[in-house]
Amino acid sequence: MDLITFLRKELPEERNRDWELVPAGKVRHAVTYRAITLLPFLIEVKNLPRVAGAKQVPLADISSLPVSNLTRKVARAALAAATLARAKQ
């Protein structure tokens, strides 16, 4: 299943939306004997999905939370990609 198909399935209210996926570069991470490469994307949404008990935290503040190093790397890549996308507008 590709990412657009997955998003349409998970967000049925956005099924007819023309999704614009902005690549956020490669994120590399190593865990013991595994090398992991992620290819994150930025997706503009009107509202974040509500999850009971969860708080919204700006990506710039994610380092203050107890999250994995991989999560921090993805957040940095997303912030850099968002900065580049704004500069192009």
MOPAC internal coordinates of N, CA, C and O (Angstrom, degrees):
PM7 1SCF
backbone

  N    0.0000 0     0.00 0     0.00 0    0    0    0
  C    1.4401 1     0.00 0     0.00 0    1    0    0
  C    1.5378 1   108.00 1     0.00 0    2    1    0
  O    1.2310 1   120.20 1   -48.12 1    3    2    1
  N    1.3127 1   117.22 1   131.88 1    3    2    1
  C    1.4663 1   119.40 1   178.45 1    5    3    2
  C    1.5266 1   110.07 1   -84.13 1    6    5    3
  O    1.2310 1   120.83 1   -11.12 1    7    6    5
  N    1.3206 1   116.02 1   168.88 1    7    6    5
  C    1.4592 1   121.13 1  -173.75 1    9    7    6
  C    1.5290 1   112.51 1   -63.09 1   10    9    7
  O    1.2310 1   120.10 1   138.02 1   11   10    9
  N    1.3179 1   117.40 1   -41.98 1   11   10    9
  C    1.4784 1   120.10 1  -179.66 1   13   11   10
  C    1.5324 1   110.24 1   -62.47 1   14   13   11
  O    1.2310 1   119.99 1   136.02 1   15   14   13
  N    1.3184 1   117.63 1   -43.98 1   15   14   13
  C    1.4641 1   121.33 1   178.42 1   17   15   14
  C    1.5240 1   110.55 1   -61.38 1   18   17   15
  O    1.2310 1   120.60 1   137.41 1   19   18   17
  N    1.3328 1   116.47 1   -42.59 1   19   18   17
  C    1.4571 1   121.07 1   178.33 1   21   19   18
  C    1.5243 1   110.89 1   -61.03 1   22   21   19
  O    1.2310 1   119.96 1   134.11 1   23   22   21
  N    1.3277 1   117.68 1   -45.89 1   23   22   21
  C    1.4599 1   121.11 1  -179.25 1   25   23   22
  C    1.5221 1   111.43 1   -62.83 1   26   25   23
  O    1.2310 1   120.36 1   138.85 1   27   26   25
  N    1.3174 1   116.92 1   -41.15 1   27   26   25
  C    1.4730 1   119.58 1   179.08 1   29   27   26
  C    1.5212 1   111.65 1   -64.95 1   30   29   27
  O    1.2310 1   120.76 1   146.22 1   31   30   29
  N    1.3302 1   116.16 1   -33.78 1   31   30   29
  C    1.4694 1   120.00 1   177.96 1   33   31   30
  C    1.5250 1   110.61 1   -72.10 1   34   33   31
  O    1.2310 1   120.05 1   136.69 1   35   34   33
  N    1.3231 1   117.51 1   -43.31 1   35   34   33
  C    1.4604 1   121.97 1  -176.74 1   37   35   34
  C    1.5230 1   113.10 1   -76.45 1   38   37   35
  O    1.2310 1   120.21 1   152.73 1   39   38   37
  N    1.3339 1   117.21 1   -27.27 1   39   38   37
  C    1.4582 1   121.80 1  -178.46 1   41   39   38
  C    1.5260 1   109.61 1  -123.65 1   42   41   39
  O    1.2310 1   120.19 1  -107.44 1   43   42   41
  N    1.3367 1   117.25 1    72.56 1   43   42   41
  C    1.4636 1   120.20 1  -174.72 1   45   43   42
  C    1.5261 1   113.83 1   -58.75 1   46   45   43
  O    1.2310 1   120.20 1   151.44 1   47   46   45
  N    1.3359 1   117.22 1   -28.56 1   47   46   45
  C    1.4684 1   119.43 1   178.54 1   49   47   46
  C    1.5274 1   111.60 1   -67.81 1   50   49   47
  O    1.2310 1   120.33 1   164.71 1   51   50   49
  N    1.3214 1   116.98 1   -15.29 1   51   50   49
  C    1.4676 1   122.37 1   179.84 1   53   51   50
  C    1.5298 1   111.34 1  -109.90 1   54   53   51
  O    1.2310 1   120.38 1  -164.44 1   55   54   53
  N    1.3230 1   116.87 1    15.56 1   55   54   53
  C    1.4654 1   122.51 1  -172.91 1   57   55   54
  C    1.5284 1   113.14 1   -53.76 1   58   57   55
  O    1.2310 1   119.88 1   140.61 1   59   58   57
  N    1.3240 1   117.83 1   -39.39 1   59   58   57
  C    1.4661 1   121.09 1  -175.65 1   61   59   58
  C    1.5189 1   113.41 1   -91.65 1   62   61   59
  O    1.2310 1   120.65 1  -175.37 1   63   62   61
  N    1.2958 1   116.36 1     4.63 1   63   62   61
  C    1.4595 1   121.04 1  -177.89 1   65   63   62
  C    1.5281 1   111.01 1   -69.79 1   66   65   63
  O    1.2310 1   120.99 1   -35.14 1   67   66   65
  N    1.3202 1   115.70 1   144.86 1   67   66   65
  C    1.4561 1   121.78 1   174.08 1   69   67   66
  C    1.5256 1   107.20 1   -90.70 1   70   69   67
  O    1.2310 1   120.36 1   -87.38 1   71   70   69
  N    1.3335 1   116.92 1    92.62 1   71   70   69
  C    1.4515 1   122.64 1  -174.56 1   73   71   70
  C    1.5237 1   111.33 1   -68.63 1   74   73   71
  O    1.2310 1   120.89 1   -46.72 1   75   74   73
  N    1.3115 1   115.91 1   133.28 1   75   74   73
  C    1.4593 1   121.40 1   172.61 1   77   75   74
  C    1.5228 1   107.66 1  -110.68 1   78   77   75
  O    1.2310 1   120.59 1   -70.38 1   79   78   77
  N    1.3186 1   116.48 1   109.62 1   79   78   77
  C    1.4531 1   122.01 1   179.89 1   81   79   78
  C    1.5214 1   108.46 1   -96.12 1   82   81   79
  O    1.2310 1   120.60 1   -59.45 1   83   82   81
  N    1.3189 1   116.45 1   120.55 1   83   82   81
  C    1.4649 1   121.72 1   179.89 1   85   83   82
  C    1.5244 1   107.73 1  -103.61 1   86   85   83
  O    1.2310 1   119.88 1   -66.56 1   87   86   85
  N    1.3425 1   117.83 1   113.44 1   87   86   85
  C    1.4619 1   119.58 1   179.65 1   89   87   86
  C    1.5267 1   111.11 1   -59.53 1   90   89   87
  O    1.2310 1   120.85 1   -41.88 1   91   90   89
  N    1.3250 1   115.98 1   138.12 1   91   90   89
  C    1.4652 1   121.65 1   179.56 1   93   91   90
  C    1.5237 1   111.28 1  -107.91 1   94   93   91
  O    1.2310 1   120.29 1  -155.87 1   95   94   93
  N    1.3211 1   117.05 1    24.13 1   95   94   93
  C    1.4577 1   120.84 1   178.38 1   97   95   94
  C    1.5143 1   111.97 1    79.52 1   98   97   95
  O    1.2310 1   121.02 1     0.72 1   99   98   97
  N    1.3186 1   115.66 1  -179.28 1   99   98   97
  C    1.4679 1   121.57 1   178.41 1  101   99   98
  C    1.5174 1   109.42 1   -92.22 1  102  101   99
  O    1.2310 1   121.43 1   -37.76 1  103  102  101
  N    1.3096 1   114.86 1   142.24 1  103  102  101
  C    1.4587 1   121.32 1   174.25 1  105  103  102
  C    1.5223 1   106.35 1  -120.59 1  106  105  103
  O    1.2310 1   121.22 1   -57.62 1  107  106  105
  N    1.3178 1   115.27 1   122.38 1  107  106  105
  C    1.4671 1   119.98 1   179.63 1  109  107  106
  C    1.5219 1   109.47 1  -108.39 1  110  109  107
  O    1.2310 1   121.82 1   -36.80 1  111  110  109
  N    1.3284 1   114.12 1   143.20 1  111  110  109
  C    1.4575 1   120.14 1  -178.17 1  113  111  110
  C    1.5253 1   107.98 1  -150.13 1  114  113  111
  O    1.2310 1   120.29 1   -32.52 1  115  114  113
  N    1.2991 1   117.05 1   147.48 1  115  114  113
  C    1.4629 1   121.52 1   177.76 1  117  115  114
  C    1.5194 1   109.47 1  -123.66 1  118  117  115
  O    1.2310 1   121.25 1   -44.64 1  119  118  117
  N    1.3193 1   115.22 1   135.36 1  119  118  117
  C    1.4509 1   122.26 1   176.11 1  121  119  118
  C    1.5316 1   106.47 1  -131.47 1  122  121  119
  O    1.2310 1   120.81 1   -65.71 1  123  122  121
  N    1.3076 1   116.07 1   114.29 1  123  122  121
  C    1.4627 1   122.87 1  -177.85 1  125  123  122
  C    1.5319 1   109.49 1    49.24 1  126  125  123
  O    1.2310 1   119.79 1    71.73 1  127  126  125
  N    1.3230 1   118.01 1  -108.27 1  127  126  125
  C    1.4722 1   121.30 1  -177.84 1  129  127  126
  C    1.5180 1   112.69 1  -104.23 1  130  129  127
  O    1.2310 1   120.45 1  -162.34 1  131  130  129
  N    1.2906 1   116.74 1    17.66 1  131  130  129
  C    1.4726 1   120.29 1  -178.02 1  133  131  130
  C    1.5147 1   110.61 1  -115.19 1  134  133  131
  O    1.2310 1   121.34 1   -46.15 1  135  134  133
  N    1.3081 1   115.04 1   133.85 1  135  134  133
  C    1.4646 1   121.07 1   172.62 1  137  135  134
  C    1.5266 1   106.61 1  -104.91 1  138  137  135
  O    1.2310 1   120.61 1   -55.70 1  139  138  137
  N    1.3098 1   116.43 1   124.30 1  139  138  137
  C    1.4622 1   122.18 1  -176.77 1  141  139  138
  C    1.5183 1   108.41 1  -114.21 1  142  141  139
  O    1.2310 1   120.56 1   -46.60 1  143  142  141
  N    1.3285 1   116.54 1   133.40 1  143  142  141
  C    1.4593 1   121.73 1   173.57 1  145  143  142
  C    1.5157 1   107.93 1  -124.01 1  146  145  143
  O    1.2310 1   120.81 1   -57.69 1  147  146  145
  N    1.3244 1   116.06 1   122.31 1  147  146  145
  C    1.4627 1   122.09 1   177.22 1  149  147  146
  C    1.5219 1   108.96 1  -107.35 1  150  149  147
  O    1.2310 1   121.01 1   -30.46 1  151  150  149
  N    1.3062 1   115.68 1   149.54 1  151  150  149
  C    1.4596 1   122.35 1   174.85 1  153  151  150
  C    1.5259 1   108.23 1  -121.64 1  154  153  151
  O    1.2310 1   120.20 1  -100.08 1  155  154  153
  N    1.3355 1   117.22 1    79.92 1  155  154  153
  C    1.4732 1   119.64 1  -177.37 1  157  155  154
  C    1.5268 1   112.33 1   -74.17 1  158  157  155
  O    1.2310 1   121.20 1   -22.47 1  159  158  157
  N    1.3382 1   115.31 1   157.53 1  159  158  157
  C    1.4602 1   123.15 1   177.81 1  161  159  158
  C    1.5183 1   109.35 1  -129.14 1  162  161  159
  O    1.2310 1   121.00 1   -29.14 1  163  162  161
  N    1.3062 1   115.69 1   150.86 1  163  162  161
  C    1.4638 1   121.34 1   169.34 1  165  163  162
  C    1.5157 1   107.42 1   -93.99 1  166  165  163
  O    1.2310 1   120.93 1   -41.29 1  167  166  165
  N    1.3115 1   115.83 1   138.71 1  167  166  165
  C    1.4606 1   121.63 1   176.01 1  169  167  166
  C    1.5203 1   106.75 1  -134.83 1  170  169  167
  O    1.2310 1   120.46 1   -55.49 1  171  170  169
  N    1.3155 1   116.73 1   124.51 1  171  170  169
  C    1.4583 1   119.75 1   178.51 1  173  171  170
  C    1.5196 1   109.36 1   -79.41 1  174  173  171
  O    1.2310 1   120.99 1   -51.07 1  175  174  173
  N    1.3199 1   115.70 1   128.93 1  175  174  173
  C    1.4644 1   121.66 1   177.20 1  177  175  174
  C    1.5180 1   108.90 1  -127.48 1  178  177  175
  O    1.2310 1   120.90 1   -29.47 1  179  178  177
  N    1.3237 1   115.89 1   150.53 1  179  178  177
  C    1.4638 1   120.26 1   178.58 1  181  179  178
  C    1.5219 1   110.36 1   -70.70 1  182  181  179
  O    1.2310 1   120.81 1   133.31 1  183  182  181
  N    1.3269 1   116.06 1   -46.69 1  183  182  181
  C    1.4619 1   122.15 1  -179.17 1  185  183  182
  C    1.5197 1   108.80 1  -138.07 1  186  185  183
  O    1.2310 1   120.92 1   -37.44 1  187  186  185
  N    1.3182 1   115.84 1   142.56 1  187  186  185
  C    1.4539 1   119.69 1   173.86 1  189  187  186
  C    1.5198 1   109.00 1   -74.64 1  190  189  187
  O    1.2310 1   120.26 1   -33.48 1  191  190  189
  N    1.3300 1   117.12 1   146.52 1  191  190  189
  C    1.4679 1   118.89 1   175.90 1  193  191  190
  C    1.5225 1   109.91 1   -61.81 1  194  193  191
  O    1.2310 1   120.69 1   -36.28 1  195  194  193
  N    1.3122 1   116.29 1   143.72 1  195  194  193
  C    1.4719 1   120.60 1   179.35 1  197  195  194
  C    1.5239 1   108.48 1   -87.63 1  198  197  195
  O    1.2310 1   121.57 1   -48.83 1  199  198  197
  N    1.3245 1   114.61 1   131.17 1  199  198  197
  C    1.4571 1   121.43 1   176.77 1  201  199  198
  C    1.5255 1   106.62 1  -123.37 1  202  201  199
  O    1.2310 1   120.70 1   -54.55 1  203  202  201
  N    1.3235 1   116.26 1   125.45 1  203  202  201
  C    1.4674 1   120.74 1  -177.35 1  205  203  202
  C    1.5250 1   110.92 1   -54.68 1  206  205  203
  O    1.2310 1   120.67 1   -51.17 1  207  206  205
  N    1.3284 1   116.33 1   128.83 1  207  206  205
  C    1.4487 1   121.79 1   177.12 1  209  207  206
  C    1.5243 1   115.29 1    81.18 1  210  209  207
  O    1.2310 1   120.13 1   176.72 1  211  210  209
  N    1.3203 1   117.36 1    -3.28 1  211  210  209
  C    1.4743 1   120.85 1  -178.20 1  213  211  210
  C    1.5242 1   110.54 1   -93.52 1  214  213  211
  O    1.2310 1   120.81 1   -27.73 1  215  214  213
  N    1.3258 1   116.05 1   152.27 1  215  214  213
  C    1.4575 1   122.49 1   175.91 1  217  215  214
  C    1.5240 1   108.97 1  -115.05 1  218  217  215
  O    1.2310 1   120.89 1   -30.13 1  219  218  217
  N    1.3186 1   115.90 1   149.87 1  219  218  217
  C    1.4595 1   120.27 1   173.34 1  221  219  218
  C    1.5210 1   108.25 1   -87.85 1  222  221  219
  O    1.2310 1   120.84 1   -48.53 1  223  222  221
  N    1.3153 1   116.01 1   131.47 1  223  222  221
  C    1.4594 1   121.49 1  -179.78 1  225  223  222
  C    1.5236 1   107.74 1  -128.81 1  226  225  223
  O    1.2310 1   120.13 1   -50.92 1  227  226  225
  N    1.3338 1   117.36 1   129.08 1  227  226  225
  C    1.4713 1   119.11 1   176.28 1  229  227  226
  C    1.5306 1   110.25 1   -59.99 1  230  229  227
  O    1.2310 1   120.43 1   -37.32 1  231  230  229
  N    1.3328 1   116.78 1   142.68 1  231  230  229
  C    1.4617 1   120.51 1  -179.97 1  233  231  230
  C    1.5171 1   112.23 1   -55.10 1  234  233  231
  O    1.2310 1   120.28 1   145.21 1  235  234  233
  N    1.3086 1   117.07 1   -34.79 1  235  234  233
  C    1.4610 1   120.48 1  -178.75 1  237  235  234
  C    1.5302 1   111.62 1   -64.09 1  238  237  235
  O    1.2310 1   120.05 1   159.88 1  239  238  237
  N    1.3265 1   117.52 1   -20.12 1  239  238  237
  C    1.4624 1   121.72 1  -177.92 1  241  239  238
  C    1.5319 1   112.87 1  -101.19 1  242  241  239
  O    1.2310 1   120.15 1  -175.63 1  243  242  241
  N    1.3224 1   117.33 1     4.37 1  243  242  241
  C    1.4672 1   120.02 1  -172.37 1  245  243  242
  C    1.5278 1   112.89 1   -64.93 1  246  245  243
  O    1.2310 1   120.07 1   152.52 1  247  246  245
  N    1.3321 1   117.48 1   -27.48 1  247  246  245
  C    1.4658 1   119.93 1  -179.12 1  249  247  246
  C    1.5224 1   112.50 1   -66.81 1  250  249  247
  O    1.2310 1   120.23 1   162.93 1  251  250  249
  N    1.3196 1   117.17 1   -17.07 1  251  250  249
  C    1.4669 1   119.82 1   178.75 1  253  251  250
  C    1.5274 1   111.79 1   -82.18 1  254  253  251
  O    1.2310 1   120.28 1   176.08 1  255  254  253
  N    1.3227 1   117.08 1    -3.92 1  255  254  253
  C    1.4673 1   121.38 1  -178.42 1  257  255  254
  C    1.5258 1   111.22 1  -103.57 1  258  257  255
  O    1.2310 1   120.25 1   -23.22 1  259  258  257
  N    1.3201 1   117.12 1   156.78 1  259  258  257
  C    1.4682 1   119.82 1   176.96 1  261  259  258
  C    1.5330 1   110.81 1   -79.83 1  262  261  259
  O    1.2310 1   120.62 1  -100.99 1  263  262  261
  N    1.3149 1   116.42 1    79.01 1  263  262  261
  C    1.4678 1   122.15 1   179.53 1  265  263  262
  C    1.5259 1   108.88 1  -119.83 1  266  265  263
  O    1.2310 1   120.70 1   -13.88 1  267  266  265
  N    1.3078 1   116.27 1   166.12 1  267  266  265
  C    1.4633 1   120.80 1  -177.99 1  269  267  266
  C    1.5324 1   111.34 1   -70.84 1  270  269  267
  O    1.2310 1   121.19 1   -19.38 1  271  270  269
  N    1.3137 1   115.34 1   160.62 1  271  270  269
  C    1.4632 1   119.92 1   175.47 1  273  271  270
  C    1.5196 1   110.91 1   -62.36 1  274  273  271
  O    1.2310 1   120.28 1   145.19 1  275  274  273
  N    1.3317 1   117.06 1   -34.81 1  275  274  273
  C    1.4644 1   119.64 1   178.10 1  277  275  274
  C    1.5259 1   110.48 1   -62.87 1  278  277  275
  O    1.2310 1   120.06 1   138.22 1  279  278  277
  N    1.3227 1   117.50 1   -41.78 1  279  278  277
  C    1.4629 1   121.05 1   177.62 1  281  279  278
  C    1.5215 1   110.46 1   -61.29 1  282  281  279
  O    1.2310 1   120.33 1   138.35 1  283  282  281
  N    1.3255 1   116.97 1   -41.65 1  283  282  281
  C    1.4711 1   120.84 1   177.31 1  285  283  282
  C    1.5287 1   111.15 1   -62.10 1  286  285  283
  O    1.2310 1   120.33 1   138.95 1  287  286  285
  N    1.3303 1   116.98 1   -41.05 1  287  286  285
  C    1.4630 1   120.93 1   179.95 1  289  287  286
  C    1.5317 1   110.81 1   -64.30 1  290  289  287
  O    1.2310 1   120.51 1   137.59 1  291  290  289
  N    1.3272 1   116.63 1   -42.41 1  291  290  289
  C    1.4697 1   120.56 1   178.99 1  293  291  290
  C    1.5287 1   109.64 1   -65.48 1  294  293  291
  O    1.2310 1   120.01 1   139.04 1  295  294  293
  N    1.3263 1   117.58 1   -40.96 1  295  294  293
  C    1.4638 1   120.95 1   178.58 1  297  295  294
  C    1.5272 1   110.53 1   -61.85 1  298  297  295
  O    1.2310 1   119.85 1   136.01 1  299  298  297
  N    1.3369 1   117.88 1   -43.99 1  299  298  297
  C    1.4724 1   120.79 1   177.90 1  301  299  298
  C    1.5249 1   111.23 1   -61.74 1  302  301  299
  O    1.2310 1   120.30 1   138.50 1  303  302  301
  N    1.3326 1   117.03 1   -41.50 1  303  302  301
  C    1.4645 1   120.69 1   178.74 1  305  303  302
  C    1.5229 1   110.57 1   -64.63 1  306  305  303
  O    1.2310 1   120.14 1   138.97 1  307  306  305
  N    1.3205 1   117.33 1   -41.03 1  307  306  305
  C    1.4632 1   121.74 1   179.04 1  309  307  306
  C    1.5255 1   110.98 1   -64.75 1  310  309  307
  O    1.2310 1   120.29 1   136.82 1  311  310  309
  N    1.3286 1   117.06 1   -43.18 1  311  310  309
  C    1.4672 1   120.51 1   178.29 1  313  311  310
  C    1.5257 1   111.09 1   -62.54 1  314  313  311
  O    1.2310 1   120.40 1   137.31 1  315  314  313
  N    1.3188 1   116.85 1   -42.69 1  315  314  313
  C    1.4723 1   120.69 1   179.06 1  317  315  314
  C    1.5266 1   110.87 1   -64.11 1  318  317  315
  O    1.2310 1   120.23 1   136.95 1  319  318  317
  N    1.3335 1   117.17 1   -43.05 1  319  318  317
  C    1.4646 1   120.76 1   179.45 1  321  319  318
  C    1.5253 1   111.02 1   -65.90 1  322  321  319
  O    1.2310 1   120.25 1   141.18 1  323  322  321
  N    1.3295 1   117.13 1   -38.82 1  323  322  321
  C    1.4691 1   120.71 1   178.91 1  325  323  322
  C    1.5238 1   110.34 1   -65.54 1  326  325  323
  O    1.2310 1   120.41 1   140.35 1  327  326  325
  N    1.3228 1   116.83 1   -39.65 1  327  326  325
  C    1.4725 1   120.75 1   178.04 1  329  327  326
  C    1.5201 1   110.29 1   -63.10 1  330  329  327
  O    1.2310 1   120.13 1   136.62 1  331  330  329
  N    1.3283 1   117.35 1   -43.38 1  331  330  329
  C    1.4730 1   120.85 1   178.01 1  333  331  330
  C    1.5322 1   111.38 1   -64.71 1  334  333  331
  O    1.2310 1   120.59 1   138.56 1  335  334  333
  N    1.3342 1   116.47 1   -41.44 1  335  334  333
  C    1.4700 1   120.19 1  -179.54 1  337  335  334
  C    1.5264 1   110.75 1   -63.89 1  338  337  335
  O    1.2310 1   120.21 1   139.79 1  339  338  337
  N    1.3281 1   117.20 1   -40.21 1  339  338  337
  C    1.4764 1   120.02 1   178.04 1  341  339  338
  C    1.5166 1   110.69 1   -66.64 1  342  341  339
  O    1.2310 1   120.03 1   142.26 1  343  342  341
  N    1.3149 1   117.56 1   -37.74 1  343  342  341
  C    1.4680 1   121.35 1  -179.05 1  345  343  342
  C    1.5297 1   110.99 1   -65.87 1  346  345  343
  O    1.2310 1   120.06 1   150.66 1  347  346  345
  N    1.3203 1   117.50 1   -29.34 1  347  346  345
  C    1.4691 1   121.89 1  -179.17 1  349  347  346
  C    1.5254 1   112.55 1   -78.24 1  350  349  347
  O    1.2310 1   120.63 1   162.95 1  351  350  349
  N    1.3309 1   116.39 1   -17.05 1  351  350  349
  C    1.4841 1   119.92 1  -176.88 1  353  351  350
  C    1.4896 1   111.74 1   -80.05 1  354  353  351
  O    1.2310 1   120.10 1   180.00 1  355  354  353

